[in-house]
Amino acid sequence: MLLGRALRLRCPICGRGKLYRSWFSMHAACPHCGVRFEREPGFFLGSIYINYGLTVLIVSIAYPILLFGYGFAETPLLAGALAFTVLFPLLLFPWARSLWLGFDQWRDPREGEVA
């Protein structure tokens, strides 16, 4: 349930309110139920672990497979990996924050709220 809400970029509490008004701009609170998304200053720092971890995992698996398994040339592959490590976190940004919200609600539910 929480994972589905996170992947649809919806409020982890009610599942109806949208998290974002634009790609990089979150609502401060759920437009539907009014719950504040950021519990404390720096709350979304944890989403960086999701973003960084997934980026590193993909590159560290794909790079050696493409280099040694499929014989791609090293220079273009390195350029592609560099471009991926810059662009992928930007594309994943909304979902990383949403997954962090869902994880936080799962591990530390707020008083009076049900996951």
Residue pairs with C-beta under 8 A, 6 or more apart in sequence:
1 15
1 115
2 12
2 102
2 103
2 105
2 106
2 115
3 99
3 102
4 15
5 11
5 12
5 15
5 98
5 102
6 12
6 95
6 98
6 99
6 101
6 102
6 103
7 95
7 98
7 99
8 15
9 18
9 19
9 20
9 94
9 95
9 98
10 16
10 17
10 18
10 19
10 98
11 17
11 18
11 19
11 30
11 32
11 33
11 35
11 37
12 101
12 102
12 104
12 105
12 115
13 30
13 33
13 35
13 105
13 110
13 113
13 114
14 30
14 32
14 33
14 35
16 30
16 32
16 33
17 27
17 30
17 31
17 32
17 33
18 27
18 31
19 26
19 27
19 37
19 94
19 97
19 98
19 101
20 26
20 27
20 94
21 27
23 93
23 94
24 93
24 94
26 37
26 97
27 37
28 36
28 37
28 38
29 35
29 36
29 37
30 37
35 110
35 113
37 101
38 44
39 104
39 110
43 104
44 97
44 100
46 100
46 103
46 104
47 96
47 97
47 99
47 100
48 96
50 92
50 96
50 99
50 100
51 89
51 92
51 93
51 96
52 89
54 88
54 92
54 96
55 84
55 85
55 88
55 89
55 92
58 84
58 88
59 81
59 84
59 85
62 81
63 77
63 81
66 72
66 77
67 74
67 77
89 96
105 113
105 115
106 115
109 115
